[in-house]
């Protein structure tokens, strides 16, 4: 299916790279969204979206119970909202998320090579 310049693929047959996601979000923003919100606004929106996910997590996995208004929660959609706004921030600040994630994983791998293996709190007895 094609919406304007953006092609929508069947979810079960399309794998999107991070780079492609950044390009698709940029295309959506500059066509459907008109322009990016400024960075501070997007940071605030990101915080709001993380809060919405936290609300769901607290009710589904934590000790809080769902309210009537929470019954139609969609955890996957909230995670996608977070990704969308994070991609917006990356695009508008010139961050290549593929490169950033590769470097971040390398940093964590080097730093934590033995840290978690030696953590007695993580070992199942």
C-alpha positions in Angstrom: 0.0 0.0 0.0 1.3 3.5 -0.8 0.4 6.6 1.2 1.7 9.6 -0.6 5.4 9.0 -1.0 5.5 6.5 1.9 5.1 2.9 1.1 3.5 0.8 3.8 4.5 -2.9 3.7 2.8 -5.9 5.3 4.3 -6.2 8.8 5.1 -9.9 8.4 7.1 -9.5 5.2 9.1 -6.3 5.8 12.2 -5.9 7.8 13.3 -2.3 8.3 16.8 -1.3 9.2 17.4 1.5 11.6 18.7 3.6 8.8 15.5 3.0 6.8 13.4 3.8 9.8 15.3 7.2 10.1 14.6 7.8 6.4 10.9 6.8 6.6 10.3 9.0 9.7 12.1 11.9 8.0 9.9 11.5 4.9 6.8 11.3 7.0 7.7 14.4 9.0 8.5 16.5 6.0 5.3 15.4 4.1 2.5 14.5 6.6 4.0 16.2 9.7 5.0 19.4 7.9 8.2 19.9 9.9 10.0 18.6 13.0 9.0 20.0 16.4 12.0 21.7 18.0 14.4 19.5 20.0 13.1 20.6 23.4 9.5 19.9 22.4 10.5 16.4 21.1 12.4 15.7 24.2 9.3 16.6 26.2 7.1 14.4 24.0 9.7 11.5 24.4 9.4 11.9 28.2 5.6 11.8 28.0 5.7 8.7 25.8 8.1 6.9 28.2 5.7 7.8 31.0 2.8 6.2 29.1 4.8 3.0 28.8 5.8 3.2 32.4 2.1 3.4 33.4 1.3 0.2 31.4 4.4 -1.6 32.9 3.4 -0.6 36.4 0.0 -2.1 35.9 0.9 -5.2 33.9 4.1 -6.2 35.7 4.0 -4.1 38.9 1.7 -3.9 41.8 -0.8 -1.4 40.4 -4.1 -2.5 39.0 -5.6 -1.3 35.8 -8.3 1.4 35.9 -11.2 1.3 33.5 -9.5 3.9 31.4 -6.4 1.7 31.1 -8.1 -1.3 29.7 -7.3 -0.5 26.1 -3.6 -0.2 26.6 -1.2 -1.2 23.8 2.3 -1.7 25.0 3.7 -2.2 21.5 2.1 1.0 20.3 3.6 2.9 23.2 7.1 1.4 22.4 6.7 2.4 18.8 5.7 6.0 19.9 9.0 6.1 21.9 11.0 4.9 18.9 9.3 7.4 16.6 10.1 10.4 18.8 13.7 9.1 19.5 14.2 8.8 15.7 12.9 12.3 15.2 15.5 13.6 17.8 18.2 11.6 16.1 17.3 12.9 12.7 17.2 16.5 13.7 20.4 16.4 15.7 22.4 14.5 13.0 22.7 11.2 14.9 23.1 8.0 12.9 21.4 5.6 15.2 22.9 2.5 13.5 26.4 3.8 14.1 25.5 5.0 17.6 24.0 1.6 18.6 27.0 -0.3 17.1 29.4 1.9 19.1 27.3 1.6 22.3 27.1 -2.2 22.1 30.9 -2.3 21.6 31.4 -0.1 24.6 29.1 -2.2 26.8 30.7 -5.4 25.6 34.1 -4.2 26.5 33.1 -2.6 29.8 30.8 -5.5 31.0 32.6 -8.5 29.5 32.8 -10.2 32.9 30.7 -7.8 35.1 27.4 -9.6 34.7 28.8 -13.1 34.7 30.4 -12.4 38.1 27.2 -10.8 39.5 25.9 -13.3 42.1 22.5 -11.6 42.0 22.1 -12.8 38.4 23.1 -16.4 38.8 20.3 -18.9 39.1 20.9 -21.4 41.9 
